[in-house]
């Protein structure tokens, strides 16, 4: 009896860290589904958001959006879509029942503190990246496999960001100047970036970054220009 009890307790504890196969969030706005994983007591999407808005106006699809999701500017993540009959639970335009917001109803963008807590739970900056990365799909220097162990079912994929660096421009145009545009995919396949809900000032906001050229196991919270486009993971809570 004691052995059976121990097994049940162990299974219960393990369930807080791994993905439950039957635990899926269906977004009422577009019927897309997202697997859910519980990590350190919080419920997270285990897949990047792929919400395009009411008319396809939100985000950019850089690659396979079904696998990698869309990437968004920080301003887009703060938008509240207009309340329309399509997204109201009672079939009317009554905004009290409207399924609005950027994340699905009952879910939201994580804060800077929540990203930092996730990193700490996964062992800190030097190891969290490896534990949160998916078991396939990652490379270093464009060729060396750097996939992770996916300890908690977070299944991070390297969607990169856009642009790789702030846009360069020549104003007024200068034929002698170098004004080439930055890479459009922000190292797709090698890095992943997710916005937080926390801004540092009018121009910048915090994001989680996984993967780097020098240390592929790294995970850290960085401050970036809001004009960049990054992935989104939603966490449960109002």
Residue pairs with C-beta under 8 A, 6 or more apart in sequence:
15 38
16 38
16 39
16 40
16 41
17 38
17 39
17 151
17 152
17 153
18 37
18 152
18 153
19 35
19 36
19 37
19 46
19 153
19 155
20 36
20 37
20 38
23 35
23 36
23 37
24 33
24 34
24 35
24 36
25 33
25 34
25 35
25 36
25 45
25 104
25 107
26 32
26 33
26 34
27 33
27 34
27 51
27 104
28 87
28 89
28 99
28 104
28 105
29 51
29 81
29 86
29 87
29 99
29 104
30 51
30 52
32 50
32 51
34 45
34 46
34 47
34 49
34 104
35 45
35 46
35 47
35 153
35 155
36 43
36 44
36 45
36 46
36 236
37 43
37 44
37 46
37 152
37 153
37 154
37 155
38 44
39 118
39 121
39 152
39 153
39 154
40 117
40 118
40 121
42 114
42 118
42 235
42 236
43 235
43 236
44 110
44 154
44 233
44 234
44 235
44 236
45 107
45 233
45 234
45 235
46 153
46 154
46 155
47 69
47 155
48 68
48 69
48 70
48 157
48 159
48 194
48 231
48 232
48 233
49 69
49 70
49 103
49 231
49 232
49 233
49 234
50 65
50 66
50 69
50 70
51 58
51 59
51 70
51 102
51 103
51 104
52 58
52 59
52 70
53 59
53 81
54 81
54 82
54 84
54 86
54 87
58 70
58 72
58 76
58 79
58 102
59 70
59 71
59 72
59 76
59 229
60 70
60 71
60 72
60 162
60 229
61 70
62 68
62 71
62 159
62 160
62 162
62 184
62 185
62 188
63 159
63 185
63 188
67 157
68 157
68 159
68 231
69 159
69 231
69 232
70 231
70 232
71 159
71 160
71 161
71 162
71 229
71 230
71 231
72 195
72 229
72 230
72 231
72 232
73 226
73 227
73 228
73 229
74 195
74 199
74 205
74 226
74 227
74 228
74 230
75 226
76 102
77 102
77 109
77 195
77 197
77 232
78 102
79 102
80 100
80 101
80 102
81 87
81 100
81 101
81 102
83 93
83 94
83 95
83 98
83 100
84 93
84 98
85 91
85 92
85 93
87 98
87 99
87 100
88 94
88 95
88 97
88 98
88 99
89 97
89 98
89 99
90 97
99 105
101 108
102 109
102 232
103 109
103 232
103 234
104 234
106 236
106 237
106 238
107 234
107 235
107 236
107 237
108 197
108 234
108 235
108 237
108 238
109 195
109 196
109 197
109 232
109 234
109 235
110 118
110 194
110 196
110 197
110 233
110 234
110 235
111 196
111 197
111 198
112 196
112 197
112 198
112 206
112 221
113 198
114 196
114 235
115 194
115 196
115 206
115 207
115 208
115 221
116 221
118 128
118 132
118 208
119 125
119 128
119 208
119 219
119 220
119 221
120 128
122 128
122 131
122 132
122 151
122 152
122 219
123 131
125 218
125 219
125 220
126 215
126 217
126 218
127 217
128 210
128 217
128 218
128 219
129 148
129 210
129 211
129 215
129 216
129 217
129 218
129 219
130 148
130 149
130 216
130 217
131 148
131 149
131 150
131 151
131 152
132 148
132 150
132 151
132 152
132 154
132 156
132 210
132 219
133 146
133 147
133 148
133 149
133 150
133 156
133 158
133 192
133 210
133 211
134 147
134 148
134 150
134 155
134 156
134 157
135 147
135 148
135 149
135 150
136 147
137 147
137 157
137 158
137 189
138 145
138 146
138 147
138 148
138 157
138 158
138 189
138 190
138 211
138 216
139 145
139 146
139 158
139 189
139 190
140 146
140 190
140 213
140 216
141 190
141 213
142 189
142 190
146 190
146 211
146 216
148 156
150 156
156 192
156 210
157 192
158 187
158 188
158 189
158 190
158 191
158 192
158 210
158 211
159 188
159 192
159 193
159 231
160 185
160 186
160 187
160 188
160 189
160 190
160 191
160 192
160 193
161 186
161 187
161 191
161 193
161 228
161 229
161 230
161 231
162 184
162 185
162 186
162 228
162 229
163 181
163 182
163 183
163 184
163 186
163 228
163 229
164 182
164 183
164 184
164 185
164 186
164 187
165 182
166 182
166 225
166 227
166 228
167 181
167 182
167 227
168 178
168 179
168 180
168 181
168 182
169 179
170 177
170 179
173 179
186 193
186 228
190 211
190 213
191 209
191 210
191 211
191 212
192 209
192 210
192 211
192 231
193 207
193 208
193 209
193 210
193 224
193 228
193 230
193 231
194 207
194 208
194 230
194 231
194 232
194 233
195 205
195 207
195 230
195 231
195 232
196 205
196 206
196 207
196 208
196 221
198 205
198 206
199 205
199 206
199 226
200 206
200 223
203 225
203 226
204 223
204 224
204 225
204 226
205 223
205 224
205 226
206 221
206 222
206 223
206 224
207 221
207 222
207 223
207 224
207 230
208 219
208 220
208 221
208 222
209 218
209 219
209 220
209 221
209 222
210 218
210 219
211 218
212 218
224 230
